[in-house]
């Protein structure tokens, strides 16, 4: 498992949690493909192609939340530069006091330090 890839995965999660979309952008390959909750029926469900499209998705996702923090508990290399990630998504909507915990799973491909493809599935509608 590449320590650089794992560190980059953590940097992307940190950037999302801090709503630092510039840092997220620097972590994405220009032709990135992000599959978000495909088959789950969530409002943002879909396949997003290209850095701008993925950043627009993240803008919509993080906007209504006081915080949205992915915390991976397991990162497993499943191929050259490909990782399966399991964890919990900690989220608190800006208008409520309660935190939502949602298990999530990702499959990501990293190349040259950039996120090339990702498939994200969470089990709670956030």
C-alpha positions in Angstrom: 0.0 0.0 0.0 1.4 3.4 -1.0 1.8 5.7 2.0 1.6 8.6 -0.4 -1.8 7.5 -1.7 -3.1 6.9 1.8 -1.9 10.3 3.0 -3.6 11.9 -0.1 -6.9 10.1 0.8 -6.6 11.6 4.3 -5.9 15.0 2.9 -9.0 14.9 0.7 -11.1 13.9 3.7 -9.6 16.7 5.7 -10.2 19.2 2.9 -13.9 18.1 2.6 -14.3 18.4 6.4 -12.9 21.9 6.4 -14.9 22.9 3.3 -11.6 23.7 1.6 -12.7 23.1 -2.0 -9.5 24.6 -3.4 -7.5 21.8 -1.6 -10.1 19.3 -2.9 -9.6 20.6 -6.4 -5.8 20.2 -6.2 -6.3 16.6 -5.2 -8.5 15.7 -8.2 -7.3 14.6 -11.6 -8.7 16.9 -14.3 -10.8 14.0 -15.8 -11.9 12.6 -12.4 -15.0 10.5 -12.3 -17.0 10.4 -9.0 -19.9 8.1 -8.6 -22.1 9.3 -5.7 -24.6 7.1 -4.0 -25.6 5.5 -7.3 -28.8 3.4 -6.7 -29.4 5.0 -3.3 -32.0 7.6 -4.3 -30.3 10.5 -2.6 -30.6 14.1 -4.0 -27.0 14.2 -5.2 -27.0 10.6 -6.6 -25.2 10.4 -9.9 -22.0 10.1 -11.9 -19.9 13.3 -12.0 -17.3 13.7 -14.7 -14.4 16.2 -14.6 -13.0 18.4 -11.8 -15.6 21.2 -12.2 -18.5 18.8 -12.0 -17.2 17.0 -8.9 -16.4 20.3 -7.2 -20.0 21.5 -7.9 -21.2 18.3 -6.3 -19.0 19.0 -3.2 -20.3 22.6 -3.0 -23.9 21.3 -2.9 -23.1 18.6 -0.4 -21.2 20.7 2.2 -23.2 23.9 2.0 -26.1 23.0 4.3 -24.0 21.3 7.0 -22.3 22.8 10.0 -19.8 20.0 9.4 -19.5 16.9 7.3 -16.5 14.8 8.3 -15.6 11.4 6.7 -13.5 9.3 9.1 -12.1 6.2 7.5 -11.6 3.2 9.8 -10.2 0.8 7.2 -8.2 1.4 4.0 -7.4 -1.7 2.1 -5.4 -1.8 -1.2 -7.4 -3.9 -3.7 -5.2 -3.2 -6.7 -2.3 -1.0 -8.0 -3.4 2.4 -6.7 -6.9 1.2 -6.0 -8.3 1.3 -2.4 -11.5 0.2 -0.6 -12.3 2.5 2.2 -14.8 1.9 5.0 -15.7 4.4 7.7 -18.2 6.7 9.3 -19.5 10.0 8.0 -20.0 12.4 10.9 -22.4 15.2 10.0 -24.4 17.9 11.7 -26.9 20.0 9.7 -26.6 23.7 10.3 -30.2 23.9 11.6 -30.0 21.0 14.2 -28.1 20.1 17.3 -27.9 16.3 16.6 -25.0 14.6 14.9 -25.7 12.0 12.3 -23.4 9.0 12.0 -23.6 7.2 8.7 -21.4 4.2 7.6 -19.9 4.7 4.2 -17.8 2.8 1.7 -15.6 4.2 -1.0 -13.6 2.6 -3.8 -11.0 5.1 -5.1 -8.2 5.0 -7.7 -5.2 7.2 -7.2 -2.6 8.0 -9.9 0.4 10.3 -9.6 -1.0 11.5 -6.3 -4.4 12.5 -7.7 -7.8 11.0 -7.2 -8.8 9.6 -10.6 -12.0 7.7 -9.8 -14.2 7.3 -6.8 -17.4 5.5 -5.9 -19.0 6.7 -2.7 -21.9 5.0 -0.9 -23.3 6.1 2.4 -26.3 4.5 4.1 -28.0 7.6 5.5 -29.4 10.4 3.4 -27.0 13.3 4.1 
